Amino acid sequence: MNSAKATVPFKGTKEQEAQLLEIIAEKKDTQGALMPILQKAQEIYGYLPIEVQKIISDNTGIPMEKIYGVVTFYAQFSLYPKGEYTISVCLGTACYVKGSGDIYDKLQEKLGISGGECTADGKFSLEACRCIGACGLAPVLTVNEDVYGRLTVDDVDRIIEKYTA
């Protein structure tokens, strides 16, 4: 599988950086400042690429490896941008036994990305999730707020086409 992670260029603006530096200046001398700084940084940029982590490290004195460790430990943080359309496939038990794993595999193949990644054009990102509470519709996937249920692998093309048309 070709990894699209590295092909999505960082597009941070001077305005975003100014916002981030303001937050860092406000919080850096507070005990436990890293989490709120990272949360604000993700609000500003939508994700926490290495470039943003470096700005935080350079301006707080917190080592890069500590920042990276926190970013990769907590599920709320993402190292990669989210696409215009986030496709989330439920891999909870009810969905999985009805074939959601095959649907997830087909999406990875069709989009040319792995879970957690974003297509190079910024259109789609793909993730797996656990039960979304729609077990009666298993297997289920969502595209942003749209829910699709009782799916088969053959439905994948139709769903993707709806968002590329």
Order of alpha helices (4+ residues) and beta strands (2+ residues): alpha-alpha-alpha-alpha-beta-alpha-alpha-beta-beta-beta-alpha
